[in-house]
Amino acid sequence: MSLSHTAAEYMLSDALLPDPGGSRAKGLRLELPSDRLLKFVTVGLPLFLVSLAFAREFSAGSQISCFSPTNFTGKQSAYVDTACWDSLLHHGFDTEGHAITKSLWALKVFPYSLLVVAVLMYLPYLLWRYAAAPALHSDLLFIIDELDKSYNRSVRLVQHMRKVQQASAEPERFWEEYERARRERYFEFPLLERYLTCKQHTHSLVFIYILRNLLLLLFLAATCLYLVFLHLNIFFQDEFSCSIKTGLLQEERHIPPLIPCKLVFFSIFQLISLSVGGVYVLLMPVVIYNALQLCQWDKGLLSVYEMLPAFDLLSRKMLTCPVNDLNVILLFLRANISELTSFGRLNAVSALREATANKEDIDTVVDFMTLLAGLETTKPKP
């Protein structure tokens, strides 16, 4: 056996991918990096700020300070603070002098409303996790396994072709059989390609993914509108006039009709609302981008795998409207590219193919490895 054939044998044996040592199921990412970032910020930010607000409330004590009359005792002043905090009603007069009351209860429930916001932001993630993630997990496991197996089949095919060519007494007949097999697509492995083609006609994953982003966008917009409402109606008034002349104290003459009070936590709530609203406004374009990326194909991954025999999902124009499950799967394959061992090998071969002068002679990985195996040197010239 010649030195070139021995080198080719070692080269092809090293090109085979080893069997994965552990289960790929635990390492698959079922969330895109941008979606994971959105979940972390939209859920974590209000929870973090609310925890700070509650910590300050527990450490600082009373959240209201009322200017009680000087003849009030300490217990009476504490009663005024408690009563005004429980009512949070501002008593004032309009431009015509009529008495009006305005409820400031939104300030009291503001921390709890942010907890509701955090729960709402978590709902799209739960929708994706329980409605789409199980099916996506199965699809990714099958496709990644089949892509790696298709690469190994191609390498083993080249090994077999090299042995047959060496044992062939008629080189011209060998190359005629090879060209005929190429034309009649004997080298194809149709299961994976047909499975990907089938995914172009299903829309369950893409529907849930778009619904997830629409719900998240809706909750972000609703939260921002809620914060704008608070700022326009309540978050400009840190002082109010409180009345405690109710119930048993209604007939007490020494109690003034209105007592001025000031909200101690007012500036903290303003800062929290501005922080949440500003961040949520900045996140809206990210959510829109996540939904719009389904409007175009990620052809980089499939174009690399077209080097495999008869894998021509792109060249046969089978990629139609990109809004389907296949496009979603391609996005998550890109996110799980570290689990796709064959991609790095084929990507390197693709780079070598781009640097080759005679590009028309190198169509698939079989052709490229045939060159490396030394078969082309014995191919009869036309």
N, C-alpha and C positions, 0 to 999 in steps of 0.2 A: 504494500500500500504506500502511495506516495506521501511525501511530507504535507502537501497541500490538502490532501484528503483527510489526513490525520488531524490537521489543524481545524479543518471544517467540521469534523466530527465533534471535537471538543467545543468548538464555538457553538454548535447547535445544541449540544447537551447542556451547556451553561445558560442558553437562552430560555430554557424551560423555567416556568415559575414554580417555586416550591409550594406545597400544600400549606394553606394557612394553619398556623399552630393552634390558635384559639378560635373561638366563635366570633364571627363578625357581627353578630346580632347586638352585642353589648356596645360595640364601638360606633355604630351608625348614628349620625346626627339627623334627627327628624325635625330640626328647625334650622332655617337659614341664619347666618350670622346677624343680618340686619333685623330679623324677627326676634332673635334672642336679645339683642340690644334694646329693641323697643319694649319687650316684656320687662326687662330689668329696670328700665327708666320709668315707664308709665306706671308700673306697680310699686316699685321701690321708692320713688321720689315722694309721693304723698304719704306713704307709711313712715318714711324717715322724718319728714317735717312734722307730721302729727305726733310722733313719739317725742320730738323736741318740745312741741307745744304742751303736751301732757306733762312732760318732765318739769317744765317751767311752772305749770299750774300747781303741781304738787309741792314744788320747792318754795314758790313765792306765796302760797296761801291764797287769799282773797284776790279775785280778778277785777274787783270794782272798789272804788274809793268814793264815798259820798260825804258831802260837807254838811254834817248834822249841826243843828243849833247848839250854841254853847251851853245851854242848860241841860243838855242830854247827858246821861251817864254813859259809862263805857258799854254797858249791856244794851242800852238803848241805841247807841251808835252802831253796835254790831247787828242789832235787829234791823236797822235801816239798811245797812249794806246787804244783809241777806234778803230782805224783802224786795229791794230794788233789783238785785241780781236775779231773783226768781221771776219777777214780772217783766223786766227789760222793756218797759213802755215809756216812750218819750211823750211828755205832755207839753204842747206848745200852742201857738196861735198862728193862724194864717194871715195873709195880707189884709184881710177885712176884719181881723180881730176876733174871729171865731175860734173857739177851743178845738184842738185836734189832738189825736193820739196816734203814735206811730210805733209799731212793734219792731224791736231790735233782736228778736229771737234768732234770726239767721246767724248773728254773731255767736250765740250760745251753742248752736248746733254745727258751727262751721268745722270744728275738728272731726266730728262724727260724719259730716258730709264727705270729707276727704277720705275717710275709711270706706264709704260707699263707692267713691270714685275708684279707689284701688281695687275693690271687688269687681266693679264693672270692667276695668281694664284687664282683669284676669280672665274674664269670661271668653273672649276670643281665643285665648290660648287653650282653655278647656275644650272649646268646640273643636279646635284642630287636633288636640291630643286624643280625644275619644271618637271623633267622627272620621278623621282622615289618617292619622298617624299609623294605626294598625295595618291598613291596606298599603300605605306608602312603605312601611317597613318590609312587608313581604315583597313588594315590587323591587325595592332596592337590593334586597338579599339575592333575589333570583337574577336580576340583570347584572349585578357586579360579579356574581359567580359565573354566569354564562359568558361575560366578556373576557374574564380571565381564562376560562376553559377554551373559548374560541381562539385566543392567542396561543395556548398550549397545543391545540389541535393543529394550528397552522405550522408551528415549529415541528411537530411530529410528522406532519405531511411532508415538509421539506426534507426531514431525515429519511423518510421512506423513498421519496423521489431520488435522493442522492444514491441510495443503495440500488434502486432499480436502474438508474442510469449507469452505474458502475458495472452492473451485471449484464447490461444490454449489449448484445453483439451488433445491433443495428442502431447507431445514434440517430439516423434520420427518422426511423420509425418511432423512436422514443419521443422526439420533439413533435412529430405529427400527432401522437397520442396526447401529448401535453397541451398542444394548441386546441385540439378538439375538445378536451376536457374543460378548457377555459371557456370555449364558446358555449358549450352545453351546460355550464354552471355546475359541474360535478364537485367543485371544491367548496360550494356554499354550505353553510350550516343554517338552515332556514328557521329553526325554532326561535332564536333570539330576534332575528329580523322581523318575523311575522308577529312576535309578541309586541315589539315596539310599534309596529304598524297598527296593531289592534288598539294600542293605547292612544293612538291619534283619534280614535272614534269614540272614546269615553271622556266624560267631562265631570265626573264626581269629584276628583281631587281639585281640579281647577275651580269648580264651583265653590267648594268649601274654602279654598285659599282666598278667593276674591271676597267671599262673604266675611271671612275673618278680617280682612283688611278694611272692608266697608264698615263693619261693626266697630272696629278700633277707631276709624276715622270719625264715625258718628259720635262715639263716646268722647273723643278728644274735643270735637267741636261743641258738644253739649256742655262739657266741663268748662271750656273757655267762655261760652255764653253765660253760664251760671256765675262765673267769677266776674264777668263784666257787669252783670246785674247787681251783684253785691257791691261793686265799687260805685256804681251810679246811684244806688239807693241807700246804702248803709255805710260803706267803708269811707265816708267822708265825715262822719259824725262820731267823734270820740267822747263827746260830752252830751248829756241829756238831762232833762228835768224829770224827776221821779216823784210820784205821789204815793204816800203810804196811808192816806186817810180812807181806809176801807175797813169793813168789818167792825170790830169793837173800837177802833181808833177813829171812826168817822165823826163822832161827836166831840172829840177832844179838841178844845180850843187852843191849847198851847202848842199844838203840832202845826207847822206851816203847811200850806196847801201843796207846795212844790219844793223839792230838795234837789239841789244840783249834784250830779254824780259824774264821775269820769271813769272810763274803761281803761284799766291798767294795761291789758294785753293787746290793745288796739293796734299799735305799731307792729307787733309780732304777727298778727293775723294779716295785716297789709303786706308784710314782707313775704309771708308764706304764699298768699294768693298770687302775688306778682311772680314769684319764682315758679310756681306750678303752671300758671298761665303762659309765661314766657317760654318755658321748656316745651309745653304741649304744642304751642304754635310752631316752634321750630321742628317738632317731630312730624307734623302733618305732611310736609313734602316727602319725608322718608317713607311714610305709609303709602302715599300716592305713587312713589317710585317703585315700591315693592309690587304694587298691583300692575303698573304699566310695563314692568319687565317681562310680563307674560305676553306682551304684544309682539315680541320678536324672538326668533329662535336662537338658542345657544348652540351654534353649529361647530364651535371649536372642538368639542369632545367627539362628536360623531365623525367629523372630518378626519380625525386621527385614526379612528377605527375603520374607516373605509379602506385602509391598507390591508385589512384582512380579506381573504378570498370572498368575492361576491357579496360583500357587505356594502351596499350602495344605496342606503336610505336617502342620501342627499343627491347623488348623481342621477337617480331615476326620478327626481322631483316628487318624492313621496311626502315631503314635508309641506303640508297645505297650511290651513289657518293655524297660527301658533297657540290659540286659546284652547288647549286640550290638555289631557293628563300627561301626555308625553313630554310636553314642555316643562311641566312642573317636576317630572321625574328627572329631566336633564338638569334643572337647577339644583336639585338635591344631590344628583351625582357629582356635580361640580363641588358642592359643599363637602362631599364624602370622597374626594379625590384621593385622599391618603389610603383609603381602603381598596382602591382600584389599582392594584400593583401593575397590571399590564399597561396602564396608561403611560407611565413613565418610560417603559421600554419602547412602546410604539412612538411616543413623542420624540425620543432620541433617534429612532429609525427615520421618522418623518423629517427631522432636521438634516439628517445625512442625505435623504432623498432630495431635499431642496438644493443641496450643494452639489448634486451629481450633474454632470454635463448632459448625459443622454437620459433626460427625464422621461422621454416617451417609451423607453424600454423598461421602466420600473413603475409598475402599476399597483402592485400589491406587495405585502410582506413576503409572499411566496417568491415573487420575482427578485426581490432584494436579497433574500437569503439564498436563492439559487445562485445569484452572482457570487455571494460570499463562499458558497460551497464549491465553487469552481466548475459548475455545470456549463456556464456560458462559454467557457473556453473550448468546449468540444461541440458546441452547437454548430451545425453546418451553415455556412453562409449562403444566402439565396443567390 
